[in-house]
Amino acid sequence: MKSFSSASFANDHAEVLDLALAAVARHPQALFTNFQWFLYEARDTVFFTAFSTTRFDQDLIANLVAEMVNLAPQLTHGFVGARPGQPFPKHLLDAITSVEYVDEFDGYPDKWLSKSTDIFERNDLPLFRVQAVVRKDGPDAEGRASILQVRSSHALLEGSDSALLTRSQSAAHGIMSDAANKIGLISRIGSTLKGWMMTLIYVGLANVMARPDVPWGFKTLAIKRHRLRLLAYKLGVRQRSLMFALVTHALNGDGAEKHMSKKVIGAAYTMLDGERNNSDDDFFRVRALEAKFTVLDDFVDYVRAVDDTVDHIESKDVTKFQTMMNTVFKTLRTLKGIAPFLIGSRFWRFNNFIHIVLTLVPPHRTYGPMTHGMVEPIYCGAWHPVSNICTFCPGREYVTFNFSIEARYLDNVDKVLPLIERIEAMAIAPRNKLIVEADEA
């Protein structure tokens, strides 16, 4: 995982604000990039949650939201009546915040994780919510007085924003593409043509092969970072390869019966790349990559094969797939305006034969007033229609695995920890391969 920051490329703030006010007066999502538009239309959502020693009340929650908006002004975009960059009046704060009281924290955070469809029920409210659950009788034996949750449209926040806000740093987005760093004309034309072709194929398949709605579930795991680091070193693989393999191997199942695939698991995963170019999205820092993991019953063989696949993918130009996807988003947005019936509910229930999305967000390390009193583990995840997702959120001490998956896979999440224990107990022959990675977890 490369380093990340909130830096963007220069623009005139006053001029941008004037344009923003004029644009949202015409259409609430007028300022959204094509990638943002795609995630908004899909009703994609993200969540952040953690326990805190602070006993939250309505005033503290309102102050927290004010600080969030100051550090991430994009939270003021995307709804009817929005005034980009301006503080929220009290009636909006009251509508998007809540505090409730419980006897114990049993079952949290899993019991309140959801698709967050309520965010989109009213078009005149900001596209995020902030909630706190407070223990009635004060802190529990672990000193936890509250649990806080932030839920948002994915169009407004990504994993790097969550990491920056956790550190009380600016998560503002300016112009994230770099016009000075132009990708090759041939490469751009090729990616664009592939994007157009993929869009037409995708729309056709989606309207024919849309999946029915299925029961959905959410589950989290918290694992010590040091434990994963030692196991990755023992196996001779990258930490992210280990996490990808643990999740896909456990969810797919052991033995002859496989739940995802008997041969190849289709996965999409995300990464950050500091090398921006003129084809990048102007809002999102993240890049999407596509991988195919060959199914192997022996976990040691499997995790090493996953690591080889990741190595091969990332040794190539990681911009091509995202450039193609940006073309897809732009073409879909145009089609929606011309023939909206093509991009209806059936379209969003097609996953393009991807079994799982794997997202490793930047390290979440609490610092400053935004997360004062917050304690690890920190949980951070996402939901997208019919996409099984596992988000890996590293902190100082823990890495959390945050699952948003079909309910039929939920029991298999419980296989991850026994799998780790089994591999830890094995004597494994060393791997003759040099692994070089940043502190990605």
C-alpha positions in Angstrom: 0.0 0.0 0.0 1.5 3.3 -1.1 1.4 6.4 1.1 -1.7 8.6 0.8 -2.7 12.1 1.6 -5.5 14.6 1.1 -3.5 16.6 -1.4 -5.1 17.5 -4.7 -4.1 19.7 -7.6 -4.6 23.5 -7.6 -7.9 25.2 -8.1 -9.4 28.6 -7.3 -11.5 27.9 -4.2 -13.7 30.9 -4.4 -14.5 30.3 -8.1 -15.1 26.6 -7.3 -17.6 27.5 -4.5 -19.5 29.9 -6.8 -19.7 27.2 -9.5 -20.8 24.7 -6.9 -23.7 26.8 -5.6 -24.9 27.4 -9.2 -24.6 23.7 -10.1 -26.4 22.2 -7.2 -29.3 24.7 -7.7 -29.8 23.0 -11.0 -29.3 19.4 -9.8 -28.3 18.0 -6.4 -25.6 15.6 -7.8 -24.4 18.0 -10.5 -20.9 18.2 -8.9 -20.5 14.4 -8.7 -17.8 12.9 -10.9 -18.9 9.9 -13.0 -17.4 7.5 -10.4 -19.4 9.3 -7.7 -22.5 9.2 -9.8 -22.1 5.5 -10.2 -21.8 4.8 -6.5 -24.7 7.2 -5.7 -27.0 5.6 -8.3 -26.2 2.1 -6.9 -27.0 3.4 -3.4 -23.5 2.2 -2.2 -22.9 3.0 1.4 -19.9 2.9 3.8 -19.6 2.7 7.5 -17.2 3.5 10.3 -17.7 2.4 13.9 -15.7 2.1 17.1 -16.2 2.1 20.8 -15.3 5.1 22.9 -14.6 6.1 26.5 -16.5 9.3 25.8 -20.2 9.4 26.9 -21.8 10.9 23.9 -24.8 13.1 24.0 -26.7 15.1 21.3 -24.5 18.2 21.7 -21.2 16.2 21.5 -22.5 14.4 18.4 -23.5 17.8 16.8 -20.0 19.1 17.5 -18.5 16.0 16.0 -20.5 16.5 12.8 -19.5 20.1 12.6 -15.8 19.1 12.8 -16.4 16.3 10.2 -17.9 18.7 7.7 -15.0 21.2 8.3 -12.5 18.4 7.5 -14.5 16.8 4.7 -16.6 19.5 3.0 -17.8 17.0 0.4 -20.3 15.9 3.1 -22.2 19.1 2.3 -22.9 18.0 -1.3 -25.5 15.9 -3.1 -28.9 16.7 -1.6 -31.7 19.2 -2.4 -31.0 22.5 -0.7 -27.3 21.8 -0.3 -24.9 24.7 0.2 -21.5 23.2 -0.6 -18.9 24.0 2.0 -21.3 25.7 4.4 -22.1 24.6 8.0 -25.4 22.7 8.6 -28.2 24.5 10.3 -29.6 22.9 13.5 -32.6 21.3 11.8 -30.3 19.3 9.5 -28.0 18.3 12.3 -31.0 17.0 14.3 -32.3 15.0 11.4 -29.0 13.2 10.7 -27.8 12.5 14.3 -29.2 10.3 17.0 -28.2 9.0 20.5 -29.8 5.9 22.1 -29.2 4.1 25.4 -28.6 0.4 26.1 -28.0 -1.8 29.1 -25.0 -3.6 27.5 -23.0 -3.6 24.2 -23.6 -7.3 23.5 -23.7 -7.9 19.8 -22.2 -4.6 18.7 -21.0 -3.5 16.2 -22.5 -6.3 14.1 -26.1 -5.9 15.2 -26.4 -2.4 13.8 -24.5 -2.8 10.6 -26.9 -2.6 7.6 -27.3 -1.5 3.9 -28.1 2.0 5.2 -31.0 2.5 2.8 -32.4 5.2 5.1 -29.7 7.6 3.9 -31.5 7.9 0.6 -35.1 8.0 1.8 -35.2 11.8 1.8 -33.5 13.8 -0.9 -33.5 17.0 1.2 -31.1 15.6 3.9 -27.3 15.2 3.8 -26.1 11.8 2.5 -24.7 10.6 5.8 -25.8 9.8 9.4 -24.0 9.8 12.7 -25.2 7.7 15.6 -24.1 6.9 19.1 -25.2 4.1 21.5 -24.5 4.9 25.1 -24.3 2.4 28.0 -27.0 3.5 30.6 -24.9 2.7 33.7 -21.7 4.2 32.6 -18.5 2.6 31.2 -18.3 -1.2 31.1 -15.5 -3.3 32.5 -13.3 -2.4 29.5 -14.0 1.3 30.0 -16.3 1.6 27.0 -19.0 4.2 27.5 -20.3 4.5 24.0 -20.1 3.1 20.5 -20.1 5.6 17.6 -21.1 4.9 14.0 -20.8 7.1 10.9 -22.7 5.9 7.8 -22.5 7.6 4.4 -23.1 7.3 0.7 -20.0 5.9 -0.8 -20.2 8.8 -3.3 -19.0 11.1 -0.5 -16.4 9.1 1.4 -13.8 6.5 0.6 -11.4 4.5 2.8 -8.6 7.1 2.7 -11.1 9.8 3.9 -12.0 7.6 6.9 -8.3 7.1 7.7 -7.7 10.8 7.5 -10.7 11.8 9.6 -9.6 9.2 12.2 -6.3 11.2 12.5 -8.2 14.5 12.6 -6.7 15.5 9.3 -8.3 17.2 6.3 -10.1 14.8 3.9 -11.1 17.5 1.4 -11.1 16.5 -2.2 -9.9 19.0 -4.8 -9.1 18.0 -8.3 -7.5 14.5 -7.9 -6.4 13.8 -11.5 -3.1 15.2 -12.7 -3.5 16.9 -16.0 0.3 17.2 -16.4 0.9 13.5 -16.2 -0.6 12.3 -19.4 -1.0 8.5 -20.1 0.0 7.3 -23.6 -2.5 8.0 -26.4 -2.5 4.4 -27.6 -3.1 3.1 -24.0 -5.9 5.7 -23.4 -7.6 4.9 -26.7 -7.4 1.1 -26.0 -8.8 1.5 -22.5 -11.6 3.8 -23.8 -12.6 1.4 -26.5 -12.6 -1.5 -24.0 -14.7 0.7 -21.7 -17.4 1.3 -24.4 -17.5 -2.4 -25.3 -17.6 -3.5 -21.7 -20.5 -1.0 -21.0 -22.6 -2.4 -23.9 -22.0 -6.0 -22.9 -22.5 -5.2 -19.2 -25.8 -3.5 -19.8 -27.1 -6.3 -22.0 -26.0 -9.0 -19.5 -27.4 -7.1 -16.5 -30.8 -6.8 -17.9 -30.9 -10.5 -18.9 -29.0 -12.1 -16.0 -29.9 -9.9 -13.1 -29.9 -11.8 -9.8 -32.9 -11.9 -7.5 -32.6 -10.2 -4.1 -31.1 -12.6 -1.6 -30.8 -12.4 2.2 -27.8 -10.3 3.3 -25.7 -10.2 6.4 -22.9 -8.3 8.1 -20.1 -9.7 10.3 -16.8 -8.4 11.7 -13.6 -10.0 13.0 -10.8 -8.3 14.9 -7.3 -9.9 14.6 -4.0 -8.7 16.1 -1.8 -7.1 13.5 1.3 -8.8 14.8 -0.3 -12.2 14.5 -1.0 -11.6 10.8 2.5 -10.1 10.2 4.2 -13.2 11.7 2.0 -15.6 9.7 2.7 -13.7 6.4 6.4 -13.8 7.2 6.2 -17.6 7.9 4.4 -18.2 4.6 6.7 -15.8 2.6 3.8 -13.7 1.3 2.5 -10.2 1.4 0.2 -9.4 4.3 -2.6 -8.3 1.9 -2.2 -11.6 0.0 -2.5 -13.5 3.3 -5.7 -11.6 4.1 -7.2 -12.0 0.6 -6.4 -15.8 0.8 -7.8 -16.2 4.3 -11.1 -14.7 3.4 -11.6 -16.3 0.0 -10.5 -19.8 1.2 -12.8 -19.7 4.2 -15.8 -18.4 2.4 -15.4 -20.8 -0.5 -15.3 -23.7 1.9 -13.2 -26.9 2.3 -13.5 -30.2 0.5 -15.4 -31.1 -2.6 -18.3 -28.7 -2.0 -17.3 -25.1 -2.9 -19.6 -22.2 -2.2 -18.1 -19.6 -4.7 -16.3 -21.6 -7.3 -14.6 -25.0 -7.8 -12.0 -23.6 -10.1 -11.4 -19.8 -10.0 -12.5 -17.1 -7.6 -13.2 -13.9 -9.5 -12.2 -10.9 -7.3 -11.9 -7.2 -7.5 -9.6 -5.4 -5.1 -8.6 -1.9 -4.5 -5.4 0.0 -3.8 -4.0 3.5 -3.6 -1.4 4.8 -6.0 0.3 8.1 -5.6 1.0 8.4 -9.3 -2.0 10.3 -10.5 -2.6 10.9 -14.2 -5.0 12.8 -16.5 -7.4 9.9 -16.8 -8.0 9.5 -13.1 -11.3 10.4 -11.5 -11.3 13.9 -10.1 -12.7 12.8 -6.8 -11.5 9.3 -5.8 -8.0 8.4 -4.9 -8.6 4.6 -5.0 -7.9 2.4 -8.0 -9.7 -0.8 -8.8 -7.9 -4.0 -10.0 -9.3 -7.3 -11.2 -7.9 -10.7 -10.1 -8.6 -14.4 -10.6 -7.5 -16.7 -7.8 -7.1 -20.4 -8.8 -8.8 -22.6 -6.2 -6.5 -24.9 -4.4 -7.4 -27.1 -1.4 -4.0 -26.8 0.3 -4.0 -23.4 2.0 -0.2 -22.9 1.9 -0.2 -23.6 -1.9 -3.3 -21.3 -2.3 -2.0 -18.3 -0.4 1.3 -18.4 -2.3 -0.6 -18.6 -5.6 -2.7 -15.6 -4.5 0.5 -13.8 -3.7 2.0 -14.6 -7.2 -1.2 -13.3 -8.8 -1.1 -10.1 -6.9 2.6 -9.7 -7.8 1.8 -10.2 -11.5 -1.1 -7.8 -11.5 0.8 -5.0 -9.7 4.0 -5.4 -11.8 2.0 -4.2 -14.8 0.4 -0.8 -15.4 -2.3 -0.5 -12.7 -3.9 2.5 -14.4 -5.4 0.6 -17.4 -8.3 -1.1 -15.6 -9.3 2.0 -13.7 -9.1 4.1 -16.9 -11.4 1.6 -18.6 -13.8 1.6 -15.6 -13.9 5.4 -15.7 -15.0 5.2 -19.3 -17.7 2.7 -18.2 -19.0 5.1 -15.6 -19.1 8.0 -18.0 -20.9 6.0 -20.7 -23.4 4.6 -18.2 -24.2 8.1 -17.0 -24.9 9.2 -20.6 -27.1 6.2 -21.2 -29.0 6.9 -18.0 -29.9 10.3 -19.4 -30.9 9.0 -22.8 -32.5 5.7 -22.0 -33.1 5.4 -18.2 -34.9 2.1 -18.5 -31.6 0.5 -19.4 -30.1 1.4 -16.0 -32.9 0.3 -13.8 -33.1 -1.9 -10.7 -32.2 -5.0 -12.7 -28.9 -3.4 -13.8 -27.8 -3.0 -10.1 -28.5 -6.6 -9.4 -25.8 -7.9 -11.7 -22.2 -8.4 -10.4 -20.4 -9.2 -13.6 -19.4 -12.7 -12.3 -17.2 -11.2 -9.5 -17.4 -13.4 -6.5 -16.0 -11.0 -4.0 -14.6 -7.4 -3.6 -11.6 -7.1 -1.3 -10.7 -3.6 0.0 -7.7 -2.8 2.1 -8.1 0.7 3.5 -5.2 2.8 4.8 -4.2 2.4 8.4 -6.7 4.0 10.9 -4.7 5.5 13.7 -6.6 7.6 16.2 -5.2 11.1 16.8 -6.6 14.5 17.7 -10.1 15.8 18.6 -12.1 13.8 16.0 -11.4 10.5 17.7 -10.6 11.5 21.3 -11.5 8.6 23.6 -11.9 6.2 20.7 -10.5 2.7 21.3 -9.5 -0.2 19.0 -10.6 -2.3 17.2 -11.9 0.1 14.5 -14.4 -1.2 12.0 -14.8 0.2 8.5 -16.7 -1.4 5.6 -19.0 -1.0 2.6 -22.1 -2.3 1.0 -22.9 -2.5 -2.8 -25.9 -4.3 -4.3 -25.3 -8.1 -4.8 -21.5 -7.7 -4.2 -19.9 -9.7 -1.5 -17.4 -7.4 0.2 -14.7 -7.8 2.8 -13.0 -4.6 3.9 -9.7 -4.8 5.8 -9.2 -2.0 8.3 -5.8 -1.9 10.0 -5.3 0.1 13.2 -2.3 0.3 15.5 -3.0 -3.1 17.2 -5.7 -4.8 15.3 -6.8 -5.4 11.7 -10.6 -5.8 11.4 -12.2 -7.9 8.7 -15.6 -6.3 7.8 -17.9 -8.5 5.8 -21.0 -7.5 3.9 -22.0 -10.7 2.3 -24.9 -13.0 1.2 -26.3 -14.6 4.3 -25.4 -18.1 3.1 -21.7 -17.2 3.6 -22.0 -15.9 7.1 -21.3 -19.2 8.9 -18.1 -19.5 6.8 -16.7 -16.3 8.3 -16.2 -18.4 11.5 -13.7 -20.5 9.6 -11.1 -17.7 9.3 -9.8 -17.9 12.9 -9.5 -21.7 13.0 -7.7 -21.5 9.7 -5.2 -19.1 11.1 -4.7 -21.3 14.1 -4.1 -24.4 11.9 -1.5 -22.7 9.8 0.2 -21.2 12.8 0.7 -24.7 14.2 2.1 -26.1 11.0 5.8 -26.6 10.1 6.1 -24.8 6.8 9.0 -25.0 4.4 10.5 -21.5 3.8 9.7 -19.9 0.5 12.6 -18.8 -1.7 11.0 -15.4 -2.7 11.8 -11.9 -1.6 8.7 -10.0 -0.4 9.0 -6.3 -0.4 6.0 -4.3 0.9 5.2 -1.1 2.7 3.4 -1.0 6.0 0.1 -1.7 4.3 -1.5 -3.1 7.5 
